[in-house]
Amino acid sequence: MRIALQGHFGYRRLVRASIPSIVMMFVVSMYSVVDGLFVSNFVGTTAFAALNVIWPAVMLIGSLGLMVGTGGTALVSKIRGEGDPERANRVFSMLIIFTIVLSLVFMVPLLVLMKPLARLLGAEGQMLQDCVVYGSICTIGLPGFMLQMCFQSFYMAAERPQLGTIMSLVCAGTNMALDALFILVFKWGLAGSAAASMIACFLGGFYPLWYFRSHNNFSALRMVRARFERKPILKACSNGISEYVGNISFNILAICYNLQLLRMMGENGVAAYSVLLYYGYIFAAVFIGYNLTVAPVIAYNYGAGNKAELTSLLRHSTMLLFGVGLLMTLVSELSAGPAARLFVGYDPELAALTTHAIRLYMLSFSIAGFNLFISAWFTALNNGKVSAVESFVRSLGFELGFVFLLPALIGPDGIWLAVDAADLCCLFLSVALLLAYRKQYGY
C-alpha cells in the first residue's frame, strides 16, 4: 500500500501515515537494546561498558548515511512536488551510490585507528581489547549499516513506509536470532554481538538496493542509471547536515558522558547511562519515525508552493508532539524501575542507580519531540543551515555545556539533568527560529 505525499494531512491521516515509520524506528532501536541485553546478562559488565564506549565513535562515520538519506529525501520530495519524477529518480539513485562510496572510503582509516581511538576514549585493559574487537567488526559492516540508515529516510519519499517496517522486523528478528546463536551457543561473546548486528544491517541495506532496481518495485522511486552531479550531492548533504550534526553531537555527548561517568562513578556509571540510552531509544523512535513521515510531506508541499498545507502541518505536528511527549514522560517515569531491572537486575546497586538516572533524564521527553521536529521542519524546507544551527546549539551548545557545568554545581545528578536543561533552553530557540522565518516560508 502506498501513502501519497499530496493532499491534506489532518490529525488522523498524520497518525495513520506515521505508524509504519514509527514501528520501523521502534524495531530498529531494538537492535541496540537486544545487543545490550545479551551482552550485559551473558558476557559481563566490562564488555557492556566497552560496547557503549566505542559505539559512538563508529556512529560518527555511520551517521553519514543518515545525513545523505534525510537531506536527499527532502531534495527528492521537493523535486517530485515540482513535477519532475524522472529527475527525482536520477538524484535518488546517485545519492544511494554516493553512500556506498562514502562507506568504503572511511572503512580502512577507521579500522587502522580503532585501538588508539578506544584508548583516547578512556578504555584500558580488558575494556580496551573489547572495544577494538567490537568496533572493528562494526567498521567492516559500514556499507550495510550506512545504506540501511540512508534508506530509512527514503521509504516515505517512495510512498512505501510499510516496506521500511517489514525490513526492520526482518532485520531485528535476524539480529535477535544471531545474538542467541553467536553468544549463547557459539560463545563468541562481544564479537558475536557485533557480527549479529552487522549481518542484520547488511540485510537491511542491500535488500532495498535490489528492490528499488527490480521489476517488483511499485513505489514512487526507482534506481536508474545516473552520473554523479556535484550540485545535488552538495544540496542533499547541506540539507541533511542538521541530522548528521544532531547524530554526531549525540555521540560526542555520549563520549563526554562516559568520560564524566568513568571519572565520577566508574564502570557502573557507564553501564547505567547505557541502559538509560537504550530505554531512551525506544521512546525517541516515536519522534524520529514521525519526522521521517512528515518531512517528505513538508518538502513536497514546499516544492508545490502549497503554503496553506505547510501551516496546517506545522500546527497539527506541534499539538501532536507536545501531547505524545507528555504521555511518554509519564510512562517512562512509571516504568523506570522495571526497565532497569531488566538490564541490570543482577546488581541491585546498579539497578537502583539506573532507575534514578532514567527518572531524571527522561523528563526531557515532554519537550524534546517539538525541538527535534523543528530541526526536521527546516531540513524539509531545504534550509539545512538553520536546521543545523538548531541541532548544533541544542547538543554541542546547551547539553555539552550542562554535562560539565551541572555536576560541578549540584553533584552527580547534574549529569542526568543536563539533557533536561538543554531541551528547555532549546525550546526558546525553536520558537524564535519559527518566528524569524515565518514570512520567508509563509506558514
HUFEN-V20147 format. One record per residue. N is the residue number from 1. PSI is psi as a letter, one per 20 degrees, with the letter a starting at -180 (none if undefined). OMEGA is omega in whole degrees, -180 to 180 (999 if undefined). D_CENTER is the distance of its C-alpha to the mean C-alpha in Angstrom with 1 decimal. Layout:
BEGIN
n: (N;N)
psi: (PSI;PSI)
omega: (OMEGA;OMEGA)
d_center: (D_CENTER;D_CENTER)
END
This chain:
BEGIN
n: (1;2;3;4;5;6;7;8;9;10;11;12;13;14;15;16;17;18;19;20;21;22;23;24;25;26;27;28;29;30;31;32;33;34;35;36;37;38;39;40;41;42;43;44;45;46;47;48;49;50;51;52;53;54;55;56;57;58;59;60;61;62;63;64;65;66;67;68;69;70;71;72;73;74;75;76;77;78;79;80;81;82;83;84;85;86;87;88;89;90;91;92;93;94;95;96;97;98;99;100;101;102;103;104;105;106;107;108;109;110;111;112;113;114;115;116;117;118;119;120;121;122;123;124;125;126;127;128;129;130;131;132;133;134;135;136;137;138;139;140;141;142;143;144;145;146;147;148;149;150;151;152;153;154;155;156;157;158;159;160;161;162;163;164;165;166;167;168;169;170;171;172;173;174;175;176;177;178;179;180;181;182;183;184;185;186;187;188;189;190;191;192;193;194;195;196;197;198;199;200;201;202;203;204;205;206;207;208;209;210;211;212;213;214;215;216;217;218;219;220;221;222;223;224;225;226;227;228;229;230;231;232;233;234;235;236;237;238;239;240;241;242;243;244;245;246;247;248;249;250;251;252;253;254;255;256;257;258;259;260;261;262;263;264;265;266;267;268;269;270;271;272;273;274;275;276;277;278;279;280;281;282;283;284;285;286;287;288;289;290;291;292;293;294;295;296;297;298;299;300;301;302;303;304;305;306;307;308;309;310;311;312;313;314;315;316;317;318;319;320;321;322;323;324;325;326;327;328;329;330;331;332;333;334;335;336;337;338;339;340;341;342;343;344;345;346;347;348;349;350;351;352;353;354;355;356;357;358;359;360;361;362;363;364;365;366;367;368;369;370;371;372;373;374;375;376;377;378;379;380;381;382;383;384;385;386;387;388;389;390;391;392;393;394;395;396;397;398;399;400;401;402;403;404;405;406;407;408;409;410;411;412;413;414;415;416;417;418;419;420;421;422;423;424;425;426;427;428;429;430;431;432;433;434;435;436;437;438;439;440;441;442;443)
psi: (p;q;o;q;h;r;r;p;o;a;g;g;h;g;g;g;h;i;g;g;h;g;g;g;h;g;g;h;h;i;g;h;g;g;g;g;g;g;g;g;h;i;g;r;h;g;h;g;g;g;g;i;g;h;g;h;g;h;h;h;g;h;i;h;h;g;g;g;g;g;h;h;g;g;g;g;h;g;g;g;h;i;k;m;h;g;h;g;h;g;g;g;g;g;h;g;h;h;g;g;g;g;h;h;h;i;g;g;h;h;g;h;j;g;g;h;g;h;h;h;j;j;q;r;c;h;h;g;g;g;g;g;g;g;h;g;g;h;h;h;j;g;g;g;g;h;g;g;h;g;h;h;h;i;g;h;h;j;k;l;h;h;h;h;g;g;h;h;g;g;h;g;g;g;g;g;g;h;g;g;g;h;g;h;g;i;l;i;c;h;h;h;g;g;g;g;g;h;g;h;h;g;g;h;h;h;g;h;g;g;g;i;i;r;i;j;o;k;a;i;q;q;p;r;p;p;q;p;p;g;g;h;g;h;g;g;h;h;g;j;h;g;h;g;g;g;g;h;g;g;h;g;g;h;g;g;g;g;g;g;h;h;h;h;i;a;h;h;g;g;g;g;h;g;g;g;g;g;g;h;g;g;h;h;h;g;g;g;h;g;h;h;g;h;g;h;g;g;g;g;h;g;h;i;k;n;h;g;h;g;g;g;g;g;g;h;g;g;g;g;h;g;g;h;g;h;g;h;g;g;g;h;h;h;j;g;g;h;g;g;h;g;g;k;i;i;n;h;g;h;g;g;g;g;g;g;g;g;h;g;g;i;h;h;i;h;i;h;g;g;g;h;h;h;g;h;g;h;g;h;j;k;m;h;g;g;g;h;g;g;g;g;g;g;f;i;f;g;g;g;g;h;h;h;g;g;h;h;g;j;a;h;h;h;g;h;i;g;h;g;h;g;h;g;h;h;g;h;g;g;g;g;g;g;h;h;j;g;h;g;i;k;none)
omega: (179;175;-175;-180;-178;180;-178;178;172;-178;-176;-179;177;-180;-179;-179;-175;-177;179;-180;178;177;179;-178;175;-179;178;179;-179;175;-177;-179;-180;177;-179;179;-179;-177;-178;-174;-174;178;175;-178;-179;178;179;178;-179;178;-175;174;-174;-177;178;179;178;-179;177;177;-178;-179;174;176;176;180;-179;-178;-178;179;179;178;178;-179;-178;179;177;179;177;178;178;175;-179;-176;-179;178;177;179;180;180;178;-178;180;-177;177;179;178;179;178;179;179;-178;-180;180;-175;-173;-175;178;-179;177;-178;-174;-172;-176;177;178;179;179;179;-179;175;-180;176;179;-179;179;179;180;178;178;-178;-180;-177;-178;-179;179;178;179;177;179;-176;-179;179;-178;-179;177;179;179;-179;-178;-179;179;-173;-177;-180;177;177;-179;178;180;179;177;177;179;-180;-179;-179;178;179;-178;179;177;177;-179;-179;-179;-179;174;180;-179;-174;-176;-175;-176;-177;179;-180;176;-176;177;178;178;180;-180;179;-179;-175;175;177;179;177;176;-179;-179;-172;173;177;178;177;-176;-176;175;-170;177;179;-178;178;-179;-179;179;-180;174;180;175;-179;175;-179;176;-175;-172;179;179;179;180;179;-179;179;175;-174;-176;-179;178;177;178;179;-178;179;176;178;-178;173;176;179;177;-180;175;-178;179;178;-177;176;-178;-173;-173;-179;-177;179;178;178;180;178;179;179;178;179;180;178;180;179;179;-176;180;-180;179;179;-180;-178;179;178;-180;177;180;-170;-177;177;178;177;-178;179;-179;175;178;-180;179;-178;-175;180;179;176;179;180;180;179;-178;-178;-179;179;-179;-179;-174;177;179;179;-180;178;179;-179;177;179;-179;-178;179;-178;-174;-177;-179;177;179;179;-179;178;-178;-170;-180;179;-179;-176;-180;179;179;179;178;-179;178;179;-179;-180;-176;177;-174;-172;173;-177;-175;178;-180;-176;-178;179;179;178;180;-179;175;178;179;-179;173;-180;177;180;176;-176;-177;180;178;179;178;179;-178;-176;-177;-180;-173;-175;174;-175;-172;179;178;-179;178;-179;-176;-174;177;178;-177;-172;178;-174;179;178;178;-177;-178;-176;-178;178;179;-179;-179;177;177;-178;178;179;177;-179;180;-180;180;178;-179;-177;-175;-176;-179;-177;-176;173;179;999)
d_center: (25.4;24.2;22.8;24.4;22.9;26.3;28.2;27.8;24.7;26.0;24.4;25.3;24.0;20.7;20.2;21.5;19.5;16.1;16.9;16.1;12.5;12.0;13.7;11.7;8.3;10.6;12.1;9.2;8.4;12.1;12.0;11.5;13.7;16.4;16.4;16.8;19.5;21.5;21.4;22.2;25.0;26.4;25.9;26.1;24.8;25.1;23.0;20.4;20.4;20.4;17.3;15.4;17.3;16.7;13.1;11.8;14.4;13.3;9.7;11.6;13.0;10.5;8.2;11.4;10.7;7.8;10.4;13.2;11.7;10.9;14.0;16.0;15.4;16.8;19.6;20.5;20.5;22.7;25.0;25.4;26.2;28.8;30.4;29.8;28.1;29.6;28.0;24.6;24.9;26.0;23.2;20.6;22.5;22.7;19.0;18.3;21.1;20.0;16.7;18.9;21.1;18.5;17.4;21.2;22.0;19.7;20.4;23.9;23.5;20.6;22.8;25.8;24.2;22.5;25.3;26.0;22.4;22.2;25.5;24.3;21.5;24.4;24.7;28.3;30.5;29.0;25.5;25.8;26.9;24.1;21.5;23.2;23.4;19.8;18.4;21.0;20.3;16.5;17.7;20.1;17.4;15.5;16.9;15.7;12.2;11.8;13.6;11.5;8.3;10.9;12.7;10.0;10.7;14.3;15.3;16.0;17.8;19.8;20.6;19.7;16.6;18.6;18.4;14.6;15.4;18.3;16.4;13.8;16.9;18.8;16.3;15.7;19.5;20.0;17.9;19.7;23.1;22.7;21.7;24.9;26.9;25.9;25.9;28.5;30.8;30.6;29.9;27.6;25.7;22.5;23.2;23.1;19.8;18.3;20.4;19.4;15.6;16.4;19.0;16.6;14.3;17.5;18.4;15.1;15.4;19.2;20.3;18.8;20.5;23.7;23.3;22.9;26.0;28.0;30.8;29.0;26.4;27.2;24.1;24.3;23.0;24.7;24.6;27.8;29.5;28.2;29.1;26.9;27.3;26.4;25.9;23.3;21.2;21.5;20.9;17.6;16.4;17.8;16.1;12.6;13.4;12.0;8.4;9.3;11.3;8.8;6.5;9.9;11.4;9.2;10.5;13.8;14.1;13.5;16.3;18.4;18.0;19.1;22.0;23.1;22.9;24.7;27.3;27.8;27.2;27.0;25.0;25.0;23.0;20.3;20.4;20.2;17.2;15.5;16.5;15.4;11.8;12.0;13.6;11.2;8.2;10.8;11.7;8.5;8.1;11.1;10.1;7.1;9.6;12.3;11.1;10.6;14.1;15.8;14.9;17.0;19.7;19.8;20.1;22.7;24.8;24.6;25.9;28.5;29.6;29.2;29.0;30.1;27.1;24.7;26.4;26.2;22.4;21.9;24.3;23.1;19.4;20.4;22.6;20.2;17.4;19.9;21.6;18.6;17.4;20.9;21.1;17.9;19.3;22.6;21.3;19.3;22.5;24.7;22.7;21.8;24.9;24.5;20.9;22.1;25.1;23.1;21.5;24.2;27.2;29.4;29.5;30.7;30.3;26.7;26.0;27.6;25.7;22.3;23.5;24.5;21.3;19.2;21.8;21.6;17.9;17.0;19.5;16.9;15.3;18.5;17.5;13.8;13.2;15.8;14.6;11.1;13.2;15.7;13.3;12.4;16.2;17.4;15.1;16.7;20.0;19.6;19.9;17.3;19.4;19.3;15.6;15.2;17.8;16.1;12.9;15.2;17.7;15.5;13.9;16.4;19.2;19.4;17.3;18.4;21.9;21.9;20.8;24.0;26.2;26.0;26.8;29.8;30.9;30.3;29.6;26.8;25.6;24.6;21.6;20.2;21.2;19.7;16.5;18.9;21.1;18.5;17.2;20.9;21.7;18.8;20.1;23.3;21.7;19.8;23.2;25.0;22.9;23.4;27.1;27.5;26.3;27.8;30.9;29.3;27.2;29.6;27.4)
END
